[in-house]
């Protein structure tokens, strides 16, 4: 245990969380196999927390009451150090509150609490966003875990598929320059199954803005599997960096990038939560190793 990192362990998995960004940075199964992308040169993150935006804003600017603030992709939380509130062998809680640095980019009062717990083969991550100010808090939040792809050395990427809990016939959304295109596209998902290939991400993320499912399984016909399930999130992003990078991100979101045609006040941006003063919005996701 250090001030920078905290490790959790159950009888079947081990996880490590960093204070910087409250970021999950290691996830191993009972055999000690690392399942999380280890922040290589191609993408120097593991599982960033997206807050108070998901994706990009037009011109990387946030407009509030006619004043613009610089806001880079995915927001401020992933680049700030959280404080430890609780550290035990199987759980920990971290918190970020607004400060001068966050207010220079996002002029709202908030408290963001992250609780990570391991039990058996599950890692549960619970997020609580509290409005500590006296005006409505407009915000989005999302998870961005990157899993090794393939999970088992020796397998090929095309050996893997995503299997959803329900059929997913609805159209998907795509991005251009990081912004949401207006026109939906036909889904590449057949029933519950999305075959995986590098080509799938030539046009950036696959975005389900109205998923029927609340869980999805990432697996080949042998080796370890990952099941992601979520509660309180409305959208799902699936992404890998083009060019053969060996990771796959499965991302529950509440919110999405700005539509290409939107350039209004941030509070009017589609996809946001609007949290009343003193209220808390809670969301969670679970990673289950099979």
C-alpha positions as CSV (number, residue, x, y, z in Angstrom):
1,X,0.0,0.0,0.0
2,X,1.3,3.5,-1.0
3,X,-0.2,6.9,-1.2
4,X,-0.2,6.5,-5.0
5,X,-1.8,3.1,-5.4
6,X,-4.0,0.6,-3.5
7,X,-4.4,-3.1,-4.2
8,X,-7.6,-5.1,-3.6
9,X,-7.8,-8.9,-3.5
10,X,-10.4,-11.6,-3.4
11,X,-10.0,-15.4,-3.7
12,X,-10.3,-15.1,-7.5
13,X,-9.1,-11.6,-8.7
14,X,-6.7,-8.8,-7.8
15,X,-7.1,-5.2,-8.7
16,X,-5.0,-2.0,-8.3
17,X,-6.3,1.5,-8.3
18,X,-4.3,4.7,-8.6
19,X,-5.0,8.0,-6.7
20,X,-4.3,9.8,-10.0
21,X,-7.7,9.8,-11.7
22,X,-9.1,7.1,-9.4
23,X,-8.0,4.9,-12.3
24,X,-8.0,1.1,-12.3
25,X,-4.5,0.2,-13.5
26,X,-4.3,-3.6,-13.0
27,X,-6.8,-6.5,-13.1
28,X,-5.5,-10.1,-12.7
29,X,-7.3,-13.4,-12.5
30,X,-6.6,-16.2,-10.0
31,X,-3.7,-17.4,-12.2
32,X,-2.1,-14.0,-12.1
33,X,-2.8,-13.2,-15.8
34,X,-3.0,-9.4,-16.4
35,X,-6.3,-8.6,-18.3
36,X,-6.0,-4.8,-18.4
37,X,-4.1,-2.8,-21.0
38,X,-0.9,-1.6,-19.4
39,X,-0.8,2.0,-20.7
40,X,1.6,1.4,-23.6
41,X,3.0,4.0,-25.8
42,X,0.1,3.8,-28.3
43,X,-2.4,4.9,-25.6
44,X,-1.0,5.9,-22.2
45,X,-4.0,5.0,-20.1
46,X,-5.7,2.0,-18.5
47,X,-9.2,2.8,-17.5
48,X,-9.8,6.6,-17.3
49,X,-12.8,8.1,-15.6
50,X,-14.7,10.4,-17.9
51,X,-16.2,13.5,-16.1
52,X,-17.8,16.0,-16.5
53,X,-18.0,15.2,-20.3
54,X,-17.8,12.1,-22.3
55,X,-16.0,12.5,-25.6
56,X,-15.3,16.0,-27.1
57,X,-17.0,19.4,-27.2
58,X,-16.9,21.4,-30.3
59,X,-13.5,23.4,-30.4
60,X,-12.7,21.8,-27.0
61,X,-14.7,24.7,-25.4
62,X,-17.3,24.6,-22.7
63,X,-19.8,27.6,-22.9
64,X,-21.4,28.7,-19.7
65,X,-23.5,31.9,-19.5
66,X,-21.7,33.2,-22.6
67,X,-18.2,32.6,-21.3
68,X,-16.0,29.9,-22.8
69,X,-13.7,27.5,-20.8
70,X,-11.1,25.2,-22.2
71,X,-12.3,21.6,-21.9
72,X,-10.3,18.8,-23.5
73,X,-11.7,15.4,-24.4
74,X,-13.3,13.4,-21.6
75,X,-13.1,16.2,-19.0
76,X,-11.0,16.9,-15.9
77,X,-11.3,14.0,-13.5
78,X,-8.9,11.7,-15.3
79,X,-6.1,14.3,-14.9
80,X,-6.6,15.1,-11.2
81,X,-5.5,13.3,-8.1
82,X,-8.3,11.9,-5.8
83,X,-8.1,11.7,-2.1
84,X,-8.4,8.3,-0.3
85,X,-11.4,8.1,2.0
86,X,-11.2,4.4,2.8
87,X,-8.7,1.7,2.1
88,X,-9.3,-2.0,3.0
89,X,-8.1,-5.3,1.7
90,X,-11.2,-5.7,-0.5
91,X,-12.4,-2.2,-1.1
92,X,-11.4,1.5,-1.3
93,X,-13.1,4.8,-1.8
94,X,-11.7,7.9,-3.4
95,X,-13.1,11.4,-3.8
96,X,-12.5,14.5,-5.9
97,X,-14.1,17.9,-5.1
98,X,-14.1,21.0,-7.2
99,X,-11.1,23.3,-6.7
100,X,-9.4,26.2,-8.4
101,X,-8.0,24.0,-11.2
102,X,-11.3,22.3,-12.0
103,X,-13.3,25.6,-11.8
104,X,-11.0,27.2,-14.4
105,X,-12.3,24.6,-16.9
106,X,-15.7,23.7,-15.4
107,X,-17.3,26.4,-13.3
108,X,-19.5,24.2,-11.1
109,X,-19.3,22.8,-7.5
110,X,-19.3,19.0,-7.3
111,X,-18.2,16.0,-5.3
112,X,-17.2,12.8,-7.2
113,X,-16.9,9.7,-5.1
114,X,-15.5,6.4,-6.5
115,X,-15.8,3.1,-4.5
116,X,-14.1,-0.1,-5.8
117,X,-14.9,-3.5,-4.2
118,X,-13.8,-7.0,-5.1
119,X,-15.7,-10.1,-4.2
120,X,-15.2,-13.6,-5.7
121,X,-14.7,-12.9,-9.5
122,X,-16.3,-9.5,-9.5
123,X,-14.9,-5.9,-9.4
124,X,-17.7,-3.5,-8.6
125,X,-17.1,0.2,-9.2
126,X,-19.7,2.7,-7.9
127,X,-19.7,6.3,-8.9
128,X,-21.6,9.1,-7.0
129,X,-21.8,12.6,-8.3
130,X,-23.1,15.1,-5.8
131,X,-24.1,18.7,-6.5
132,X,-22.5,20.8,-3.7
133,X,-23.5,24.1,-5.3
134,X,-26.6,26.1,-5.4
135,X,-27.4,25.8,-9.1
136,X,-28.3,22.8,-11.3
137,X,-25.1,20.7,-12.0
138,X,-24.9,19.7,-15.7
139,X,-22.6,16.7,-16.2
140,X,-21.8,13.5,-18.0
141,X,-19.9,10.6,-16.6
142,X,-18.4,7.4,-18.2
143,X,-16.1,4.5,-17.7
144,X,-13.3,3.6,-20.2
145,X,-11.7,0.3,-19.2
146,X,-9.3,-1.1,-21.8
147,X,-8.9,-4.8,-21.8
148,X,-6.1,-6.7,-23.4
149,X,-7.2,-8.0,-26.9
150,X,-6.5,-10.9,-27.1
151,X,-7.0,-11.7,-23.4
152,X,-5.0,-14.9,-23.8
153,X,-1.6,-14.7,-25.5
154,X,-1.5,-16.9,-28.6
155,X,-5.1,-16.2,-29.6
156,X,-6.0,-13.9,-32.5
157,X,-8.2,-10.8,-32.2
158,X,-10.7,-12.2,-34.7
159,X,-11.2,-15.2,-32.3
160,X,-13.1,-12.8,-30.0
161,X,-16.7,-11.5,-30.0
162,X,-19.0,-9.4,-27.8
163,X,-22.2,-11.2,-26.7
164,X,-24.9,-8.8,-25.5
165,X,-27.6,-9.8,-23.0
166,X,-30.3,-8.8,-25.4
167,X,-30.7,-8.5,-29.2
168,X,-29.3,-5.1,-30.4
169,X,-31.2,-4.2,-33.7
170,X,-31.0,-0.4,-33.3
171,X,-28.8,1.8,-35.4
172,X,-25.4,2.8,-34.0
173,X,-23.7,6.2,-34.0
174,X,-20.3,7.3,-35.2
175,X,-17.9,10.2,-34.7
176,X,-16.1,12.6,-37.1
177,X,-13.3,14.6,-35.6
178,X,-14.5,13.4,-32.2
179,X,-18.0,14.8,-32.6
180,X,-21.3,12.8,-33.0
181,X,-22.5,12.5,-36.6
182,X,-26.2,13.4,-37.1
183,X,-26.9,10.3,-39.3
184,X,-27.2,6.9,-37.6
185,X,-25.6,3.9,-39.2
186,X,-26.9,0.3,-39.5
187,X,-25.6,-1.8,-36.6
188,X,-22.8,-4.4,-37.2
189,X,-24.4,-6.5,-34.4
190,X,-26.2,-9.6,-35.5
191,X,-28.8,-10.4,-32.9
192,X,-26.7,-10.5,-29.7
193,X,-23.3,-11.1,-31.4
194,X,-20.7,-8.5,-32.5
195,X,-17.8,-10.2,-34.2
196,X,-14.6,-8.3,-33.4
197,X,-12.0,-7.1,-35.9
198,X,-9.6,-4.2,-36.2
199,X,-11.5,-2.9,-39.2
200,X,-14.6,-2.3,-37.0
201,X,-12.8,0.7,-35.5
202,X,-11.6,2.3,-38.8
203,X,-14.3,5.0,-38.3
204,X,-13.6,5.4,-34.5
205,X,-15.9,4.1,-31.8
206,X,-19.0,2.0,-32.2
207,X,-21.7,3.9,-30.1
208,X,-24.9,2.4,-28.9
209,X,-27.0,5.4,-27.9
210,X,-30.1,3.3,-27.0
211,X,-28.7,-0.2,-26.0
212,X,-31.3,-2.8,-25.0
213,X,-28.7,-4.6,-23.0
214,X,-27.2,-3.9,-19.6
215,X,-24.4,-6.4,-19.9
216,X,-22.0,-7.7,-22.5
217,X,-19.5,-10.6,-22.5
218,X,-16.0,-10.3,-24.2
219,X,-14.6,-13.7,-24.9
220,X,-13.2,-16.3,-27.4
221,X,-14.0,-20.0,-27.3
222,X,-11.2,-20.6,-24.8
223,X,-9.2,-18.6,-22.2
224,X,-10.5,-16.0,-19.8
225,X,-13.6,-13.9,-20.4
226,X,-14.8,-10.5,-19.3
227,X,-18.4,-9.7,-18.5
228,X,-19.3,-6.0,-18.2
229,X,-22.6,-5.0,-16.6
230,X,-23.9,-1.6,-15.7
231,X,-26.6,0.3,-13.9
232,X,-27.5,4.0,-14.3
233,X,-25.7,4.4,-17.6
234,X,-27.6,5.1,-20.8
235,X,-25.1,4.6,-23.6
236,X,-22.3,2.2,-24.5
237,X,-19.1,2.9,-26.4
238,X,-16.9,0.2,-27.9
239,X,-13.5,1.4,-29.1
240,X,-10.0,0.4,-30.0
241,X,-7.3,2.6,-31.5
242,X,-6.8,1.9,-35.2
243,X,-3.5,0.5,-36.3
244,X,-3.4,-2.8,-34.5
245,X,-3.2,-1.8,-30.9
246,X,-3.9,-4.8,-28.7
247,X,-6.7,-3.5,-26.4
248,X,-10.5,-3.2,-26.5
249,X,-12.5,-0.6,-24.5
250,X,-16.0,-1.4,-23.3
251,X,-17.4,1.9,-22.0
252,X,-20.7,2.5,-20.2
253,X,-21.6,6.2,-20.5
254,X,-24.2,8.7,-19.3
255,X,-23.6,11.2,-22.1
256,X,-21.7,11.4,-25.4
257,X,-19.7,13.7,-27.5
258,X,-21.2,16.9,-28.8
259,X,-23.3,16.5,-32.0
260,X,-21.5,18.1,-34.9
261,X,-24.4,20.6,-35.3
262,X,-24.4,21.7,-31.6
263,X,-22.6,24.8,-30.5
264,X,-24.8,26.2,-27.7
265,X,-24.6,26.6,-23.9
266,X,-23.2,23.5,-22.2
267,X,-26.4,23.2,-20.0
268,X,-28.3,22.6,-23.3
269,X,-26.0,19.9,-24.6
270,X,-27.8,16.6,-25.3
271,X,-27.1,13.7,-23.1
272,X,-26.3,15.4,-19.8
273,X,-27.4,14.6,-16.3
274,X,-29.0,17.7,-14.6
275,X,-28.4,17.2,-10.8
276,X,-30.3,19.5,-8.4
277,X,-28.5,21.3,-5.6
278,X,-27.6,18.9,-2.7
279,X,-28.7,15.9,-4.8
280,X,-26.6,12.9,-5.8
281,X,-26.7,10.7,-8.9
282,X,-25.3,7.2,-8.4
283,X,-24.2,4.8,-11.2
284,X,-22.2,1.6,-11.1
285,X,-20.6,-1.0,-13.3
286,X,-19.2,-4.5,-12.7
287,X,-16.4,-6.4,-14.3
288,X,-16.7,-10.2,-13.8
289,X,-13.8,-12.4,-14.8
290,X,-14.7,-15.8,-16.2
